[in-house]
Amino acid sequence: RFSGTFVGNAESTSPPPAATSPPAVAAATLPAVPTIPVVPTIVGVPNTVAESVLNPNEVKPPASGTRKARVLYDYEAADSSELALLADEMITVYSLPGMDPDWLIGERGNQKGKVPVTYLELLS
């Protein structure tokens, strides 16, 4: 047995108001899972240029600066902004100002899309 007097309310089951922690209050007002906005961009290219590059069908080739290229390897387009390639075919390619240097715009007939430079042998 303990001697002395214990001061307190043994019947209380709720914590005192001062015991409410700020993290518990914050958790009630914030989303349960943090979200990170996903914005499609091309690395190294400002968004204003990237948006125009993402839809190559709306891009006009430059007056000069187009070249012929031979495709070295088959390439499967990742999305509608890219052009699928078959090894040994010939395409016309060009670059746009502000475009990622690892990519070119490729044209085959009426098809147009981004193509990776490493898959090409640039000719004329």
C-alpha positions as CSV (number, residue, x, y, z in Angstrom):
1,R,0.0,0.0,0.0
2,F,1.0,3.6,-0.7
3,S,0.6,6.1,2.0
4,G,-0.5,9.6,1.2
5,T,-3.2,11.1,-0.8
6,F,-3.5,10.8,-4.6
7,V,-5.1,13.8,-6.3
8,G,-6.8,13.2,-9.6
9,N,-9.9,12.0,-11.4
10,A,-9.5,8.3,-11.8
11,E,-12.8,8.0,-13.6
12,S,-12.0,10.2,-16.5
13,T,-11.3,8.3,-19.7
14,S,-10.7,11.2,-22.1
15,P,-7.4,13.2,-22.1
16,P,-7.4,16.8,-20.9
17,P,-7.9,19.3,-23.7
18,A,-4.2,20.4,-23.5
19,A,-3.2,16.8,-24.3
20,T,-4.4,17.1,-27.9
21,S,-1.3,17.0,-30.0
22,P,-0.9,19.2,-33.1
23,P,0.0,16.3,-35.4
24,A,-3.4,14.7,-34.6
25,V,-5.2,17.9,-35.5
26,A,-3.0,18.2,-38.7
27,A,-3.7,14.6,-39.7
28,A,-7.4,15.3,-39.6
29,T,-7.1,18.2,-42.0
30,L,-4.6,16.7,-44.5
31,P,-5.0,13.9,-47.0
32,A,-4.2,10.5,-45.6
33,V,-1.6,9.9,-48.4
34,P,0.6,12.7,-49.6
35,T,0.3,13.4,-53.4
36,I,2.9,14.7,-55.8
37,P,1.6,16.4,-58.9
38,V,2.8,14.7,-62.1
39,V,3.5,17.1,-64.9
40,P,4.8,15.6,-68.2
41,T,8.0,17.3,-69.2
42,I,11.1,16.7,-71.3
43,V,14.2,17.0,-69.2
44,G,16.1,20.2,-69.9
45,V,13.3,21.8,-71.9
46,P,11.0,24.5,-70.6
47,N,7.3,23.5,-70.5
48,T,6.3,26.0,-73.1
49,V,8.6,24.3,-75.7
50,A,7.9,20.8,-74.4
51,E,4.2,21.2,-75.0
52,S,4.8,22.1,-78.6
53,V,7.2,19.2,-79.0
54,L,4.9,16.6,-77.5
55,N,2.6,16.7,-80.5
56,P,4.9,16.5,-83.5
57,N,2.0,16.3,-85.9
58,E,1.4,20.0,-85.3
59,V,5.1,20.9,-85.8
60,K,6.3,22.1,-89.2
61,P,9.8,21.1,-90.4
62,P,12.4,24.0,-90.6
63,A,13.0,25.6,-94.0
64,S,16.5,24.2,-93.9
65,G,18.2,21.6,-91.6
66,T,16.3,18.4,-92.5
67,R,18.5,15.4,-93.0
68,K,18.1,11.8,-94.1
69,A,18.8,9.1,-91.6
70,R,19.0,5.3,-91.7
71,V,17.4,3.5,-88.8
72,L,19.9,1.2,-87.1
73,Y,17.6,-0.7,-84.8
74,D,13.8,-1.4,-84.4
75,Y,12.2,1.1,-82.0
76,E,8.8,0.7,-80.5
77,A,7.1,4.1,-79.8
78,A,6.3,4.6,-76.1
79,D,3.4,6.9,-76.9
80,S,1.6,8.8,-79.7
81,S,4.3,11.6,-79.7
82,E,6.9,9.1,-80.9
83,L,7.5,7.4,-84.2
84,A,8.0,3.6,-84.3
85,L,11.0,2.6,-86.4
86,L,12.2,-0.5,-88.3
87,A,15.8,-1.2,-88.8
88,D,17.3,-0.2,-92.2
89,E,14.4,2.1,-93.2
90,M,15.2,5.7,-94.4
91,I,13.5,8.7,-92.7
92,T,13.8,12.5,-92.7
93,V,14.8,14.0,-89.4
94,Y,15.2,17.5,-88.0
95,S,15.6,19.2,-84.6
96,L,13.5,22.0,-83.1
97,P,14.9,24.9,-81.0
98,G,15.0,24.0,-77.3
99,M,14.4,20.3,-78.0
100,D,16.3,17.6,-76.0
101,P,19.5,16.9,-78.0
102,D,19.0,13.1,-77.6
103,W,15.8,13.2,-79.7
104,L,14.9,14.4,-83.2
105,I,11.6,14.7,-85.1
106,G,11.4,12.0,-87.7
107,E,9.1,11.8,-90.7
108,R,8.1,8.8,-92.8
109,G,5.5,9.7,-95.5
110,N,2.7,11.4,-93.6
111,Q,3.8,10.0,-90.2
112,K,5.7,12.2,-87.8
113,G,7.1,11.7,-84.3
114,K,10.0,11.9,-81.9
115,V,12.8,9.5,-82.5
116,P,15.9,8.7,-80.4
117,V,19.2,9.9,-82.0
118,T,21.0,6.8,-80.9
119,Y,18.9,4.6,-83.2
120,L,19.9,6.6,-86.3
121,E,22.8,6.9,-88.7
122,L,22.6,10.5,-89.9
123,L,23.4,10.8,-93.6
124,S,23.3,13.9,-95.8
